[in-house]
Amino acid sequence: MASQTRGARSRQHLLDAAASVFRDYGYEGASISEITKRAGLTKGAAYFHFSSKEALARSVLEEAVTTDGVVPQTLKLQELVDIAMALAHRLPREPVQAAALRLAVDSTACRLLGTAWPEWIRVVTEVLEEAKRRGETLPHLDPPQTGRVLMSAWTGMSLVLDEVPNGEDLEHHIASLLDHLLPSIAVPAVLARLDTAPGRGARIAPVGPVS
């Protein structure tokens, strides 16, 4: 049991280190040497857990898709808001999230690995489908299409506004995005009850390792 615990801990150290290296250098610029150096482990330990740099990158992308901290709500659309706000809070603070975003705009990584966005779109679409079944959305809503629009807008805002700072953090920007988009998604009675205040992500999202 102790050996399994150490193995799991080593694997997580490698993932966290790999994420920070991919975040800092992109896929092509990242090396196993730098990853193991940051993890404080040997190359042998790295290859015991992951067969290649590509395997490490795939695991980082898989770990980036998480709804940790998002709990069931009376309104399913509030869960949608919470997913968007929690991710906005975590992105600047967690190497795994920042790495997933950088890999998503890295042409080499995209060809080899794809991105985390299809899985995120699936998560959002499922929430929208349930919200529609409950009567929370406007009747014409197309959940798959809206899921794609939401995640595309979320990604675009995080990329563009990172390069055009105005003193507000990503949570404030995503709150603004939701305030613009939700009126075309939610019925008025539900819209009035949704909490999109900046800071909600910080209240609900557990933040992982920062490096």
N, C-alpha and C positions, 0 to 999 in steps of 0.2 A: 504493500500500500504506500509506504514512504517513497519507494522508487517510482511508482506511478505518479505520485504528487510532484516529485522533482521533475519528472518528464513533462508533465503538464505545465509546470511553471517555466521550464526551459523553452517549451514550444511557444508559450505566450510571450516570453521575453524576446524571442526571435521575431514573432509577428509584430510586436510593438516597435522593435528596432528597425525591421524592414519597412514598416509604415513611415517611420521618421526619415529613412533614407530615400524612399520613393518620393515622399513629400518634398524633400530638399533638392534631389538631383534628377527626378524623373526616372523612367524605366531604364533607358539606355545608360544613363549616368550612374545608376546604382550598381554596387558590386557586393558580392557575398562577403568579401573581406571587410568592407565598411559595416555591413549589417552585423557580422559576428563581433566586430570590435565594439559596436554600440551595445550589443546584447551581453557582452562580457563572456562569450562562449567561443568554443573552437569551431573550425570549419567542419570537423567530424561530427560535432553535435548538431550543426545546422543540417548537414546532409542526412543525418539520422532521422530528422523530423520532416525535411522537405527535400525532394529530389533535385530541385533546381531553383534558380531565381524566378522562373516563370511560375513554379508551384507556390512559392512564397507570395508572389503578386496576386495569384488567384485566391489564395486564402485571405489576403488583406481585403480584396473586393468582397468576398463572402462575408467577412466579419463586419464590413461597413454597413450592411443592410440589417438594421436593428431597430426595434421599437421599444427597447428597454426604457422603463419609466412611464410609458404610455399605458394607462390603466383604463378599463371599461368605463364609459360615461353614459349618462342617460341619453344623450344625443350622440349618434354615431358620427355626425359631422364635427362634433367637438373632438373626437378622437383623431379625425383627419387634421384638424388644426394643431392638435398636440404633436402629431407626428412631424408636421412641418416645422413647428416651433422648437421641438426638442432637437431636431437635426440642425437647425440654425444655431442653437446654443452649443452643440457638440462640435460642429465643424472647425471653428477656430481653436478648439481646446484639445481635440483628440487627433493624434497623428493618423490613425486609421481612416478617419473621415476626410482629412485633408489629402491623404495619399490617394484615396479613391477618386476624389475630384481631379487631382492632377493626372492620374492615370487615364481618366475619362477624356482628357483633352490631349493626350500623348498619342500621336498617330501610330507609332510602333506598338505601344501597349494595346491600343484598340484592335489592331490587326491580330495580335497574338491572343489577347485575353477577352476582348469585348469590354463591356463596362458593367457597373452595378445598376445602371439606370433601368434596364428591363425588369429587374427584380423589384426595384423601388416602384415602378409603374404598376406592377402586379399587386403589391401591397396596397397602394393608394386606390387602385381600381376595385379591389375587394371591399374596401371600406365604403367607397361610393355606391357600390351595388347594394350593400346592406342598408345604407342610408336611404337609397331610393325605395327599397322594399318597405321601409318603415314610414315612407311618406315625408321624409325630411327634405327631399330635393324637388326642384321644379320638374314637372312631368316629362318635359322633352329631354332631360339630361341623358347623355350617352356616357356611361361610366368609363369605358375604355378610352374614348376620345378625351374626356375630361381629365382622366388620369395622366395621359400623355402631355396634355397642355399644362397641367399643374407642375409636373416634374420638370418639364422643359423651362417653364417660367422660373421655377425655384433655382434651377441650375444656372440659367442665364443671369438672374439677379445676383447670385453669389459670385459669379465670375466678373461681371461688369462692374459691380459696385465695389469689389475689392480693389479695382484699378482706378475707381473714381470716388475716393473717400469723401465723406461729408461730415464726419464726426460721430455718426451713428453706427451702432454695431449691426451685425447681420440679422439679429432678431428683430430689430426695429424695421429693417428693410422687408423682411418676410412678413411681418405683421401688416405692413403697408400693402404688400402684394395680396395677402389674403383679404384685406378690406376692399381691394379693387375687384377681386375675382368672386368672392363668395356671394354677392348679390345675384350673380348669374347662375348660381348653383343651388342655394338654399331657398326654401319658401320663406316668406317674410316673418312668420311667427317663430321659426327656428333661427333665422338670421339674427333676430334681436336678442337671442339668448346665448350666442356664441362668444366666448372669451378669446379675443385675439390680441390682448394687451401685451406689449413687449415685456419680457421678463417671465412669461409663462413657461417658456422652455427651460429657463434656469431653475424654476421651481420643481419641474417634473423630471428632468433628465439627469441621471447619474453620469458624471463625467469620468472617463477612463484616464489612462496614463497620459501625461503631458511631457513632451521632451523636445 
